[in-house]
């Protein structure tokens, strides 16, 4: 409860889980840390003596109280990307080697990279051929996507062939600072979420 309260105070969403016998202590600790109404998930006691299969069953039973479907998801509009979102890499037109080579696989290998995302957003940026300006537009969009964007959150940026081409000069050569994905990602400048008292530096 202490960790959850401190994380929430710092603007980082947190979930605290305790077993039934510690409910009274959990409420007292939340009150002591200035969060008398702090919600936590209570599960049956004990936990330490459970087998792996029993722990999995306990987690399965706890998920509805933890995720609270149709209650915590307060998006203005839904998106199918919350269920599944597949993106094919255009290796032929990409200025970089295939993504899976950065994870130790060979370029000819067939691979799928999986990650968990909350949603997706379309970035309309067709007004510039300057890589730094494009990166600023991307950073600005990321910083406006919601309260869960803070310094410990990652964002996946997928560039279209047209935006990837911005990394090249007019002769089709890769710009010196754009030889790798890491070089391109470093162009995305830190941004501060505004307005709001709980803004965090990106």
Protein Blocks (a to p, Z undefined) as FASTA:
>chain_A
ZZmmmmmmnopacdddddfklmmmmmmmmmmnopaklccddddddfklpcfklmmmmmmm
mmmmmnogoklmmcfbdcfklmoccddddfklpcbdcfklmnopafklccddddddfbdc
ddddfkbcbfklmmmmmmmmmmmnojklcfkbccdddddfklmmmmpcfkopacfklmbf
klmmmmpccddddedjkbccZZ
